């Protein structure tokens, strides 16, 4: 159980490092696509370093005027 938890933490830390290298944490404008891509990059973890580049396209309808 402890080994699994340790592996999960290491996996997520590596994903957070990949997101930081892609400057996902540097801007203050948060939208659906940016937050989704950031979270997906963190969850993908070490897969980012073997070619995975997860992106989310999020189209939210505009409110009517």
C-alpha positions in Angstrom: 0.0 0.0 0.0 2.8 2.4 0.9 4.7 1.6 -2.3 1.6 2.3 -4.4 1.0 5.7 -2.6 4.7 6.6 -3.1 4.5 5.7 -6.8 1.4 7.8 -7.2 3.0 10.8 -5.6 6.2 10.5 -7.7 4.0 10.1 -10.8 2.0 13.3 -10.0 5.2 15.3 -9.2 6.7 14.4 -12.5 3.5 15.5 -14.2 3.5 18.8 -12.3 7.1 19.3 -13.4 6.1 18.7 -17.1 3.3 21.2 -16.7 5.6 23.8 -15.2 8.1 23.3 -18.0 5.3 24.0 -20.5 4.5 27.3 -18.5 1.0 26.2 -17.7 1.3 27.8 -14.2 2.7 31.1 -15.4 -0.4 32.9 -16.7 -3.3 34.2 -14.6 -6.0 33.8 -17.3 -7.7 30.5 -16.6 -10.2 29.1 -19.0 -11.7 25.6 -19.5 -9.1 24.5 -22.0 -6.1 25.7 -20.1 -7.2 24.2 -16.8 -8.1 20.9 -18.5 -4.8 20.7 -20.3 -2.9 21.4 -17.2 -4.7 18.8 -15.2 -4.4 16.2 -18.0 -0.6 16.9 -18.2 -0.2 16.4 -14.5 -2.2 13.1 -14.6 -0.2 11.9 -17.6 2.9 12.2 -15.5 6.0 10.6 -17.0 4.2 9.9 -20.3 4.9 13.6 -21.1 8.5 12.7 -21.5 8.0 9.9 -24.0 5.9 12.0 -26.5 2.5 12.5 -24.9 1.3 16.1 -25.2 -2.2 16.1 -23.9 -4.4 19.0 -24.9 -8.1 19.6 -24.2 -10.3 21.7 -26.5 -13.1 23.2 -24.7 -15.8 25.2 -26.4 -18.2 26.8 -24.0 -21.3 28.5 -25.5 -21.5 32.2 -25.1 -24.5 33.5 -23.1 -27.3 35.1 -25.2 -27.6 38.9 -25.2 
